[in-house]
Amino acid sequence: RSEINPNSKYLKLFDLRLSDAGIYTCEYDSHTVSISLHVFELTISLDGHFLPNEVPELTLMQNSSHHQPNLIITLFNSKNNTVIPKLLQSKTRQKYIMKLKQLEAADSGTWMCHVHSDSPLINQNISFDVKVLGFQNPDFERKYATVDSTVILSWHLNFQKIKWKEGFTGQLNWKQQESAIAHELLDFNVTAGGKQHETKKSSHFQFEIPGSKSKSTIEVKLPKVHFNHSGQYQCQLAYNRGYVQSKIELVVMKVSANPVGPLPRGAKMTLICEVSSPLPSNAHLCWERVNGTQMDSKKSKQHEVKVEVNVSAAGLWNCHLIEDNERKISLNYAVEEAPVWISYVVIGASIGGSVLVFGLACLCIISSISWQRRRQRAKRMAQARQYLLENKTCQCQQ
């Protein structure tokens, strides 16, 4: 593991080890030169490959021919920010064990360990790689959509960015509510060479896997969103000893009217705007009439999933979903005024219906009186027959 340059008399050591520490002496004629070699070894748990929320351990070993100096260790993460570890120092100064904080996917990159000592004077930088497999998405995000719109849900993985050279698997699940049963939409696997393959698992749920998506991305497309497509879409990566996941909650909005159809003159209509799940405290629904006044608007209360407004005239109404004073999605509903002849038909139908009800009532009364009279006549005849039988009378014609 060594070689000597015959011209410069340099000694080169390869694959340096802790046991290589010591005093190296070069003798030439009557000249003698000694150099003390101090060796450091830095190792990281799990070979530097982690999932989010895992806690790495760093071990720094030193060896020299003299006493082991007391080291001052400073860590810098991939963004060159100072990291203060929890130091678990052994009784001797030869071994230092440091625990870091829980990792995030953003912590991936090259870290630096700076070792300092005053006696002997040491200022040594040791770099090491930290790779955290995960999502570039947040752990949880909310996405809004309107009925019949097209929605694309994407999860961006970081395995290409950090050059992850080991295989792993994953799957995408959907459930309408937190307590509901999860349905697997697709599963995927990534080979050690970084090749990605997806398999569609669900046949009753209408979705597509876009073919033009970028690498390191799991993506599903809902070409025509239904109200019951709402819920939690959970993408999960599984590697070796654990898994990591990222959720997207899809909230769907729709509008409707009661009654449906054109608004007759003098009549009223209720416009309904609703979402598929409760909104966070910083979001609400709002109906407003286009080119209307402040009186022509209505907001939902906190955590309400529905807001209604009564309309008595034709016009265009918009329902907005507002989060932090920002409009996320909007749907409009055009209230049309019914033609005059429809109004007349409605009035005529009302009058005709009233006359029909009155006629039926009269017919029922007449029928009831007639039936009562027939009943009384039959009762009298029965009484007469009973009287004749009891008196045994008979009248004969002479």
C-alpha positions as CSV (number, residue, x, y, z in Angstrom):
1,R,0.0,0.0,0.0
2,S,2.9,2.3,-0.5
3,E,5.4,3.5,-3.0
4,I,8.5,5.7,-3.0
5,N,9.4,8.2,-5.7
6,P,13.1,7.6,-6.4
7,N,13.7,11.2,-7.6
8,S,12.0,13.2,-4.8
9,K,12.1,10.5,-2.2
10,Y,8.4,11.0,-1.5
11,L,6.6,8.2,0.3
12,K,3.1,7.7,-0.8
13,L,0.6,5.6,1.3
14,F,-2.6,4.2,-0.2
15,D,-5.8,3.2,1.5
16,L,-4.8,4.8,4.8
17,R,-5.8,3.0,8.0
18,L,-5.7,3.9,11.7
19,S,-2.9,1.4,12.3
20,D,-0.7,3.5,9.8
21,A,-0.3,6.2,12.4
22,G,3.1,6.6,13.9
23,I,6.6,8.1,13.3
24,Y,8.1,7.8,9.8
25,T,11.9,8.3,9.6
26,C,13.9,9.0,6.5
27,E,17.7,8.4,6.8
28,Y,20.1,9.7,4.1
29,D,23.8,9.6,4.8
30,S,24.2,11.3,8.1
31,H,20.8,13.1,7.8
32,T,17.7,11.9,9.6
33,V,14.2,13.4,9.2
34,S,11.2,12.2,11.2
35,I,7.5,12.9,10.5
36,S,4.7,12.0,12.9
37,L,1.5,10.8,11.1
38,H,-1.8,11.4,12.8
39,V,-4.7,9.5,11.2
40,F,-8.4,10.2,11.5
41,E,-11.2,7.8,10.5
42,L,-14.8,9.1,10.1
43,T,-17.7,6.6,9.6
44,I,-21.4,7.2,9.4
45,S,-24.1,4.7,10.3
46,L,-26.0,2.7,7.6
47,D,-23.3,3.7,5.1
48,G,-24.9,7.2,4.8
49,H,-28.2,5.9,3.3
50,F,-31.3,7.1,5.2
51,L,-35.0,7.6,5.1
52,P,-36.5,10.8,6.5
53,N,-36.8,11.0,10.3
54,E,-34.0,8.6,10.9
55,V,-31.1,9.7,13.2
56,P,-27.6,9.1,11.9
57,E,-24.6,8.4,14.1
58,L,-21.1,9.6,13.3
59,T,-18.0,8.0,14.7
60,L,-14.6,9.8,14.6
61,M,-11.5,7.8,15.5
62,Q,-8.0,9.1,15.9
63,N,-4.6,7.5,16.3
64,S,-1.1,8.9,16.6
65,S,2.3,8.0,18.2
66,H,1.9,10.6,20.9
67,H,-1.0,11.2,23.3
68,Q,-4.4,11.7,21.8
69,P,-5.3,15.4,21.8
70,N,-8.7,16.7,22.9
71,L,-10.5,17.5,19.7
72,I,-13.0,20.3,18.9
73,I,-15.4,19.0,16.3
74,T,-17.7,21.2,14.2
75,L,-20.2,19.8,11.7
76,F,-21.6,21.6,8.6
77,N,-24.6,20.3,6.6
78,S,-25.1,20.3,2.9
79,K,-26.2,23.9,3.0
80,N,-23.0,24.9,4.9
81,N,-25.0,25.6,8.1
82,T,-23.5,24.6,11.4
83,V,-25.1,21.5,13.0
84,I,-24.7,20.8,16.7
85,P,-24.7,17.1,17.4
86,K,-25.2,15.3,20.6
87,L,-21.8,14.1,21.7
88,L,-21.3,10.7,23.3
89,Q,-17.6,10.7,24.1
90,S,-15.9,7.6,25.4
91,K,-13.5,7.6,28.4
92,T,-10.5,7.9,26.1
93,R,-9.9,10.6,23.5
94,Q,-9.5,8.1,20.7
95,K,-13.2,7.7,19.9
96,Y,-16.0,10.3,19.5
97,I,-19.6,9.3,18.8
98,M,-22.0,11.9,17.7
99,K,-25.8,11.7,17.2
100,L,-27.4,14.1,14.7
101,K,-31.0,15.3,14.5
102,Q,-33.8,13.6,12.5
103,L,-33.1,14.0,8.8
104,E,-35.2,15.4,6.1
105,A,-35.0,14.8,2.3
106,A,-33.5,18.3,2.0
107,D,-30.6,17.3,4.1
108,S,-29.1,15.2,1.3
109,G,-25.7,16.2,0.1
110,T,-22.1,16.5,1.1
111,W,-21.5,17.3,4.8
112,M,-18.3,18.5,6.4
113,C,-16.6,17.6,9.7
114,H,-14.0,20.1,10.9
115,V,-11.5,18.8,13.4
116,H,-9.4,21.3,15.5
117,S,-6.7,21.0,18.1
118,D,-4.3,23.5,19.6
119,S,-1.6,21.0,20.7
120,P,-0.6,19.6,18.4
121,L,-2.1,22.1,15.9
122,I,-4.7,20.3,13.8
123,N,-7.2,21.9,11.4
124,Q,-8.6,19.1,9.3
125,N,-11.7,19.0,7.1
126,I,-13.3,15.6,6.5
127,S,-16.2,15.4,4.0
128,F,-18.8,12.7,3.9
129,D,-22.1,12.1,2.0
130,V,-25.6,11.9,3.5
131,K,-28.3,10.5,1.2
132,V,-31.9,10.7,2.3
133,L,-34.4,9.0,0.1
134,G,-37.7,10.8,-0.1
135,F,-40.0,13.3,-1.7
136,Q,-39.3,16.8,-2.8
137,N,-43.0,17.4,-2.0
138,P,-44.1,18.3,1.6
139,D,-45.4,15.5,3.8
140,F,-49.0,16.8,3.3
141,E,-50.5,19.3,0.8
142,R,-54.0,20.2,-0.3
143,K,-55.2,20.6,-3.8
144,Y,-58.5,22.1,-5.0
145,A,-60.4,21.1,-8.1
146,T,-63.9,21.8,-9.7
147,V,-66.2,19.1,-11.0
148,D,-65.5,18.0,-14.6
149,S,-62.1,19.7,-14.6
150,T,-58.8,17.9,-15.3
151,V,-56.4,17.3,-12.4
152,I,-52.8,16.0,-12.3
153,L,-51.4,14.9,-9.0
154,S,-47.6,14.6,-8.9
155,W,-45.0,13.3,-6.4
156,H,-41.3,14.2,-7.1
157,L,-38.8,11.8,-5.8
158,N,-35.1,12.7,-5.2
159,F,-33.4,9.4,-6.0
160,Q,-31.9,10.8,-9.3
161,K,-30.8,14.0,-7.7
162,I,-28.8,12.2,-4.9
163,K,-27.7,9.4,-7.3
164,W,-29.4,6.7,-5.2
165,K,-27.9,3.4,-6.6
166,E,-30.0,0.9,-4.7
167,G,-33.4,-0.5,-5.7
168,F,-36.6,0.3,-3.9
169,T,-40.4,-0.1,-4.3
170,G,-43.5,2.0,-3.7
171,Q,-47.2,2.3,-4.2
172,L,-50.0,5.0,-4.6
173,N,-53.1,4.5,-2.5
174,W,-56.4,6.5,-2.3
175,K,-59.1,6.6,0.3
176,Q,-62.0,9.0,0.5
177,Q,-61.8,9.6,4.2
178,E,-59.1,9.1,6.9
179,S,-61.0,6.2,8.4
180,A,-62.0,4.6,5.1
181,I,-60.4,1.6,3.5
182,A,-57.4,2.4,1.2
183,H,-57.5,1.4,-2.4
184,E,-54.2,0.8,-4.3
185,L,-54.1,2.7,-7.6
186,L,-50.7,1.7,-8.8
187,D,-47.4,0.3,-7.6
188,F,-43.9,1.1,-8.9
189,N,-40.3,0.0,-8.5
190,V,-37.0,1.6,-9.2
191,T,-34.0,-0.5,-10.0
192,A,-30.4,0.0,-8.8
193,G,-29.6,1.7,-12.1
194,G,-32.4,4.2,-11.6
195,K,-35.0,2.8,-14.1
196,Q,-38.6,3.3,-13.0
197,H,-41.5,1.1,-13.8
198,E,-45.2,1.6,-12.9
199,T,-48.1,-0.9,-12.9
200,K,-51.8,0.2,-12.8
201,K,-53.7,-1.7,-10.1
202,S,-57.2,-0.2,-10.1
203,S,-59.7,-0.7,-12.9
204,H,-62.9,0.9,-11.4
205,F,-61.2,4.2,-10.6
206,Q,-60.9,6.3,-13.8
207,F,-57.3,7.7,-14.0
208,E,-54.4,7.8,-16.4
209,I,-50.6,7.6,-16.0
210,P,-49.1,10.4,-18.2
211,G,-46.5,9.1,-20.6
212,S,-44.7,12.5,-21.0
213,K,-43.9,13.0,-17.3
214,S,-40.4,13.8,-16.1
215,K,-38.1,11.2,-14.5
216,S,-38.2,10.7,-10.8
217,T,-41.9,11.5,-10.8
218,I,-45.0,9.5,-9.8
219,E,-48.0,11.1,-11.5
220,V,-51.7,10.4,-12.0
221,K,-54.2,12.3,-14.2
222,L,-57.9,12.5,-13.5
223,P,-59.3,13.6,-16.9
224,K,-62.7,14.4,-15.6
225,V,-63.0,14.9,-11.9
226,H,-66.1,13.6,-10.1
227,F,-67.3,14.8,-6.7
228,N,-66.5,11.3,-5.2
229,H,-62.9,11.5,-6.5
230,S,-62.0,13.6,-3.5
231,G,-60.0,12.2,-0.7
232,Q,-56.4,11.4,0.3
233,Y,-53.9,10.3,-2.3
234,Q,-50.9,8.7,-0.5
235,C,-47.6,7.9,-2.2
236,Q,-45.4,5.6,-0.2
237,L,-41.7,4.6,-0.7
238,A,-40.4,1.4,0.9
239,Y,-36.7,0.8,1.3
240,N,-34.9,-1.9,3.3
241,R,-36.0,-1.3,6.9
242,G,-38.9,1.3,6.6
243,Y,-41.0,3.5,4.4
244,V,-41.7,7.2,3.9
245,Q,-44.9,8.8,2.5
246,S,-46.4,12.0,1.2
247,K,-50.1,12.8,1.0
248,I,-52.1,15.0,-1.3
249,E,-55.7,15.8,-0.2
250,L,-58.0,16.5,-3.2
251,V,-60.9,18.8,-2.4
252,V,-63.6,19.0,-5.1
253,M,-66.2,21.8,-5.4
254,K,-69.5,21.8,-7.3
255,V,-72.5,24.1,-7.7
256,S,-76.2,23.4,-8.2
257,A,-79.6,25.1,-8.0
258,N,-83.0,24.2,-6.4
259,P,-85.2,24.1,-8.4
260,V,-83.3,23.4,-11.5
261,G,-84.1,25.3,-14.7
262,P,-85.1,28.9,-15.7
263,L,-86.4,31.2,-13.0
264,P,-90.1,32.2,-13.6
265,R,-91.0,35.8,-12.9
266,G,-91.8,36.3,-9.2
267,A,-90.3,32.9,-8.2
268,K,-87.2,32.2,-6.1
269,M,-84.3,29.8,-6.6
270,T,-81.6,28.6,-4.1
271,L,-78.0,28.3,-5.4
272,I,-75.9,25.7,-3.6
273,C,-72.1,25.6,-3.5
274,E,-70.4,22.8,-1.7
275,V,-67.0,21.0,-1.3
276,S,-66.3,17.4,-0.6
277,S,-64.6,17.8,2.7
278,P,-64.3,20.4,5.6
279,L,-62.1,23.3,4.8
280,P,-59.2,24.5,7.1
281,S,-59.8,27.5,9.3
282,N,-58.1,29.8,6.8
283,A,-60.4,28.9,3.9
284,H,-64.1,29.6,3.1
285,L,-66.7,29.5,0.3
286,C,-68.2,32.7,-1.1
287,W,-71.1,33.3,-3.5
288,E,-71.1,36.7,-5.3
289,R,-73.1,38.1,-8.1
290,V,-71.2,39.4,-11.1
291,N,-71.5,43.2,-11.3
292,G,-73.5,43.1,-8.1
293,T,-73.1,44.9,-4.8
294,Q,-71.9,43.7,-1.4
295,M,-75.4,42.7,-0.6
296,D,-75.3,40.2,-3.5
297,S,-72.8,38.0,-1.7
298,K,-72.7,35.3,1.0
299,K,-69.8,33.6,2.8
300,S,-69.7,30.2,4.5
301,K,-69.0,29.9,8.2
302,Q,-65.8,28.3,9.5
303,H,-65.4,24.7,8.6
304,E,-68.7,24.7,6.7
305,V,-68.8,22.5,3.5
306,K,-71.8,24.3,1.9
307,V,-73.1,27.8,1.4
308,E,-76.5,28.7,-0.1
309,V,-77.9,32.0,-1.5
310,N,-81.5,32.8,-2.5
311,V,-82.0,34.3,-5.9
312,S,-85.1,36.1,-7.2
313,A,-83.7,37.6,-10.4
314,A,-81.7,36.4,-13.4
315,G,-77.9,37.0,-13.4
316,L,-74.5,35.4,-13.3
317,W,-73.2,34.1,-9.9
318,N,-69.7,33.0,-9.0
319,C,-68.7,30.7,-6.1
320,H,-65.1,31.1,-5.0
321,L,-63.0,29.0,-2.7
322,I,-60.8,31.4,-0.9
323,E,-57.7,30.4,1.2
324,D,-55.7,33.1,3.0
325,N,-57.5,35.8,0.9
326,E,-56.4,34.0,-2.3
327,R,-58.9,32.6,-4.8
328,K,-58.0,29.0,-5.3
329,I,-60.9,27.8,-7.6
330,S,-64.1,29.3,-8.9
331,L,-67.3,28.0,-10.5
332,N,-70.1,30.1,-12.0
333,Y,-73.9,29.5,-12.3
334,A,-76.0,31.5,-14.8
335,V,-79.5,32.1,-13.5
336,E,-81.8,32.5,-16.6
337,E,-85.2,34.1,-16.6
338,A,-88.0,32.0,-17.9
339,P,-89.8,33.3,-21.0
340,V,-93.1,35.1,-20.4
341,W,-95.2,32.3,-21.9
342,I,-93.7,29.9,-19.4
343,S,-94.9,32.3,-16.6
344,Y,-98.4,32.3,-18.1
345,V,-98.3,28.5,-18.4
346,V,-97.2,28.3,-14.7
347,I,-100.0,30.7,-13.7
348,G,-102.5,28.8,-15.9
349,A,-101.4,25.6,-14.4
350,S,-101.8,26.9,-10.9
351,I,-105.3,28.2,-11.7
352,G,-106.2,25.0,-13.5
353,G,-104.9,23.0,-10.7
354,S,-106.9,25.0,-8.2
355,V,-110.1,24.6,-10.2
356,L,-109.5,20.9,-10.6
357,V,-109.0,20.5,-6.8
358,F,-112.2,22.5,-6.2
359,G,-114.2,20.3,-8.7
360,L,-112.9,17.2,-7.1
361,A,-113.8,18.5,-3.7
362,C,-117.4,19.3,-4.9
363,L,-117.7,15.8,-6.5
364,C,-116.6,14.2,-3.3
365,I,-119.2,16.2,-1.3
366,I,-122.0,15.3,-3.7
367,S,-121.0,11.7,-3.8
368,S,-120.9,11.6,0.0
369,I,-124.4,13.2,0.3
370,S,-125.9,10.7,-2.3
371,W,-124.3,7.8,-0.5
372,Q,-125.7,9.0,2.8
373,R,-129.2,9.2,1.4
374,R,-129.0,5.7,0.0
375,R,-127.9,4.4,3.3
376,Q,-130.8,6.1,5.2
377,R,-133.3,4.7,2.6
378,A,-132.0,1.2,3.0
379,K,-132.1,1.5,6.7
380,R,-135.8,2.6,6.7
381,M,-136.8,-0.3,4.4
382,A,-135.0,-2.8,6.7
383,Q,-136.9,-1.4,9.7
384,A,-140.3,-1.7,7.8
385,R,-139.6,-5.4,7.0
386,Q,-138.7,-6.1,10.6
387,Y,-142.0,-4.5,11.7
388,L,-144.1,-6.6,9.4
389,L,-142.5,-9.8,10.4
390,E,-142.9,-9.1,14.2
391,N,-146.7,-8.3,13.8
392,K,-147.5,-11.1,11.3
393,T,-149.9,-9.0,9.4
394,C,-151.0,-9.6,5.9
395,Q,-153.2,-7.5,3.7
396,C,-155.1,-9.3,0.9
397,Q,-156.9,-7.8,-2.0
398,Q,-160.6,-8.6,-2.1
